[in-house]
Amino acid sequence: MKLSITLLITFFSTICLAQLPKGFVYAQDVIEDLAVQLKYCQDDNFVGEQIDGYNKEIVIMTNQAAQALKKIQDTLKKQGLGLKIYDAYRPQRAVNHFVRWAKQINDTLKKHDYYPNVKKQNLFKKGYIASKSRHSSGSTVDLTIINLETGEPLDMGSPFDFFGPASWVKNPNLTTQQQSNRDLLQKVMTTNGFRNYSQEWWHFTLRGEPFRNQYFDFPVE
């Protein structure tokens, strides 16, 4: 009887693991002490509601991206610091949700917090919303650095997903400490195989990503 139960547990565990396409992993299984706050799995985001396809607060990405982040985490831990993930793999259905929301011009529930100086009708034009996202290829991540002892993120000068010049990597209006924090994030990411996105200090894509221009749609769960 015990043997049968063990076989059943192994069988169902295998099924669960098989839900991810080949080449994808759960980042928490690879990276020790990884902090996670998936903004799109809750209503504290620029849309103001949980986003389609985010069924569980768990980080999925390609194995190559996870292995690169593991090296970064190991480096930061020597300084008492660590990574906090806001978003990684993003299903296409979530991107579609963003597009539908962007077309609803009168829905500005979170404008004050996330895009106070940008007219919603200009979100497409300015590149904040698009019909395809590199996140859906599995090797793009949105993240920051935290103090491992307190769990608090370092001050980067603007919050995650803030639409505007304040979030540009080369924002000139930063304090010395904010600039130092951004420089640390940029350096540790770019020297370990990621390239940044100039308008979002938190956004990085793995160089040589394995599924470039492939847009997956399996749910985050």
C-alpha positions as CSV (number, residue, x, y, z in Angstrom):
1,M,0.0,0.0,0.0
2,K,2.8,2.4,0.9
3,L,4.5,1.6,-2.4
4,S,1.4,2.4,-4.3
5,I,1.0,5.7,-2.5
6,T,4.6,6.6,-3.3
7,L,4.1,5.7,-7.0
8,L,1.0,7.9,-7.1
9,I,2.8,10.9,-5.6
10,T,5.6,10.4,-8.1
11,F,3.1,10.1,-11.0
12,F,1.2,13.3,-10.1
13,S,4.4,15.2,-9.4
14,T,5.6,14.3,-12.8
15,I,2.3,15.5,-14.4
16,C,2.7,18.8,-12.6
17,L,6.2,19.3,-13.7
18,A,5.3,18.4,-17.3
19,Q,2.8,21.4,-17.4
20,L,5.7,23.7,-18.3
21,P,7.0,23.6,-21.8
22,K,10.5,22.1,-22.3
23,G,13.1,24.7,-21.5
24,F,11.1,26.5,-18.8
25,V,11.5,26.2,-15.0
26,Y,10.1,27.6,-11.8
27,A,12.6,30.2,-10.7
28,Q,12.1,29.5,-7.0
29,D,13.4,25.9,-7.6
30,V,16.7,27.3,-9.0
31,I,17.4,30.5,-7.1
32,E,17.7,30.4,-3.3
33,D,16.1,33.2,-1.2
34,L,14.4,34.7,-4.2
35,A,11.8,37.3,-3.2
36,V,8.7,37.5,-5.3
37,Q,5.9,40.0,-5.7
38,L,4.0,39.3,-9.0
39,K,2.2,42.6,-9.5
40,Y,-0.1,41.2,-12.1
41,C,-1.3,38.4,-9.8
42,Q,-3.0,41.0,-7.7
43,D,-4.8,44.3,-8.2
44,D,-1.9,46.6,-7.2
45,N,-0.8,47.3,-10.8
46,F,-1.5,49.9,-13.5
47,V,-4.7,48.2,-14.6
48,G,-6.1,47.9,-11.1
49,E,-7.1,44.2,-11.2
50,Q,-5.6,40.7,-11.5
51,I,-4.4,40.1,-15.0
52,D,-5.5,37.2,-17.2
53,G,-3.2,34.2,-17.0
54,Y,-1.7,35.0,-13.6
55,N,-3.2,32.3,-11.5
56,K,-0.5,31.8,-8.9
57,E,2.3,34.0,-7.5
58,I,5.1,31.9,-8.9
59,V,7.9,32.9,-11.2
60,I,8.4,31.0,-14.5
61,M,11.2,31.6,-17.0
62,T,13.6,29.8,-19.3
63,N,16.2,27.7,-17.6
64,Q,18.9,29.8,-19.2
65,A,17.5,33.0,-17.6
66,A,17.1,31.3,-14.2
67,Q,20.7,30.0,-14.2
68,A,22.0,33.5,-15.0
69,L,19.9,35.0,-12.2
70,K,21.2,32.4,-9.8
71,K,24.7,33.7,-10.4
72,I,23.5,37.2,-9.8
73,Q,21.7,36.2,-6.6
74,D,24.9,34.5,-5.4
75,T,26.9,37.6,-6.1
76,L,24.4,40.0,-4.3
77,K,24.1,37.7,-1.3
78,K,27.7,38.4,-0.4
79,Q,26.7,42.0,0.1
80,G,23.6,41.1,2.1
81,L,21.4,41.9,-0.9
82,G,19.1,39.8,-3.2
83,L,16.7,39.9,-6.1
84,K,13.0,40.6,-6.0
85,I,11.0,39.6,-9.1
86,Y,8.0,41.7,-10.2
87,D,7.3,39.8,-13.4
88,A,9.0,37.2,-15.6
89,Y,7.3,34.9,-18.1
90,R,4.0,36.6,-19.2
91,P,1.4,34.7,-21.1
92,Q,0.0,36.3,-24.3
93,R,-3.5,36.4,-22.8
94,A,-2.1,38.8,-20.2
95,V,-0.7,41.0,-23.0
96,N,-4.1,40.9,-24.6
97,H,-5.7,42.0,-21.3
98,F,-3.4,45.1,-21.3
99,V,-4.3,45.9,-24.9
100,R,-8.1,45.7,-24.1
101,W,-7.6,47.9,-21.0
102,A,-5.6,50.5,-22.9
103,K,-8.4,50.9,-25.4
104,Q,-10.8,51.7,-22.6
105,I,-9.9,55.4,-22.4
106,N,-12.1,56.2,-19.5
107,D,-10.7,53.5,-17.2
108,T,-8.1,55.5,-15.3
109,L,-8.4,54.0,-11.9
110,K,-4.6,53.8,-11.3
111,K,-3.5,56.8,-13.3
112,H,-2.4,58.8,-10.3
113,D,-0.1,56.0,-9.1
114,Y,1.3,54.7,-12.4
115,Y,1.0,57.2,-15.3
116,P,0.0,60.7,-13.8
117,N,1.8,62.6,-16.6
118,V,0.8,60.4,-19.6
119,K,-2.5,60.6,-21.3
120,K,-4.0,57.1,-21.5
121,Q,-4.7,57.4,-25.2
122,N,-1.0,57.9,-25.8
123,L,0.1,54.6,-24.1
124,F,0.5,52.8,-27.4
125,K,2.2,55.7,-29.1
126,K,4.8,56.0,-26.4
127,G,5.5,52.3,-26.3
128,Y,4.1,51.5,-22.8
129,I,1.6,49.1,-24.2
130,A,2.1,46.8,-27.2
131,S,0.4,43.8,-28.7
132,K,3.5,41.6,-28.2
133,S,5.9,41.4,-25.2
134,R,9.4,40.0,-24.9
135,H,8.2,38.6,-21.5
136,S,6.1,36.0,-23.4
137,S,9.3,34.5,-24.8
138,G,10.3,33.6,-21.2
139,S,13.7,35.3,-20.8
140,T,12.7,38.8,-19.9
141,V,12.4,39.8,-16.2
142,D,11.3,42.8,-14.2
143,L,13.1,43.0,-10.9
144,T,14.9,45.1,-8.3
145,I,17.4,44.6,-5.4
146,I,16.4,44.2,-1.8
147,N,18.1,44.2,1.5
148,L,17.9,40.5,2.6
149,E,17.8,41.3,6.3
150,T,14.8,43.7,6.1
151,G,13.2,42.6,2.8
152,E,13.0,46.2,1.7
153,P,13.8,47.2,-1.9
154,L,16.6,49.6,-2.5
155,D,15.4,53.1,-3.5
156,M,15.5,53.3,-7.3
157,G,13.9,56.7,-7.6
158,S,10.6,55.5,-9.1
159,P,8.3,52.6,-8.4
160,F,8.0,49.6,-10.7
161,D,5.8,50.1,-13.7
162,F,5.8,53.9,-13.4
163,F,5.3,55.3,-16.9
164,G,7.5,58.3,-17.5
165,P,11.0,59.8,-17.6
166,A,11.4,59.1,-13.8
167,S,11.8,55.4,-14.7
168,W,14.3,55.9,-17.6
169,V,17.7,54.3,-16.8
170,K,19.4,57.6,-17.5
171,N,17.0,59.8,-15.5
172,P,19.2,62.8,-14.4
173,N,17.0,63.7,-11.5
174,L,18.1,61.1,-9.0
175,T,19.8,61.5,-5.6
176,T,23.3,60.1,-5.2
177,Q,22.0,57.1,-3.4
178,Q,19.3,56.4,-6.0
179,Q,21.8,56.6,-8.8
180,S,24.2,54.3,-6.9
181,N,21.4,51.7,-6.5
182,R,20.4,51.9,-10.1
183,D,24.1,51.6,-11.2
184,L,24.4,48.5,-9.0
185,L,21.4,46.8,-10.6
186,Q,22.4,47.7,-14.1
187,K,26.0,46.5,-13.6
188,V,25.1,43.2,-12.0
189,M,22.5,42.4,-14.6
190,T,24.4,43.5,-17.7
191,T,27.7,41.8,-16.7
192,N,25.8,38.5,-16.3
193,G,24.3,38.3,-19.7
194,F,21.3,40.6,-19.6
195,R,20.6,43.8,-21.6
196,N,18.5,46.6,-20.3
197,Y,15.5,48.6,-21.6
198,S,16.4,52.3,-21.5
199,Q,12.9,53.5,-20.4
200,E,12.5,51.0,-17.5
201,W,15.2,50.6,-14.9
202,W,13.7,47.2,-13.8
203,H,13.4,45.5,-17.3
204,F,16.1,43.1,-18.6
205,T,16.2,40.5,-21.3
206,L,18.8,37.7,-21.5
207,R,21.2,38.0,-24.4
208,G,20.9,35.0,-26.7
209,E,17.5,34.1,-25.3
210,P,16.4,30.6,-26.5
211,F,12.9,31.5,-27.7
212,R,13.3,34.9,-29.2
213,N,10.2,36.0,-31.1
214,Q,8.2,33.1,-29.8
215,Y,5.1,34.1,-27.7
216,F,3.8,31.5,-25.3
217,D,0.4,31.5,-23.7
218,F,0.4,28.9,-21.0
219,P,-0.8,30.3,-17.6
220,V,1.4,31.2,-14.7
221,E,0.5,28.5,-12.2
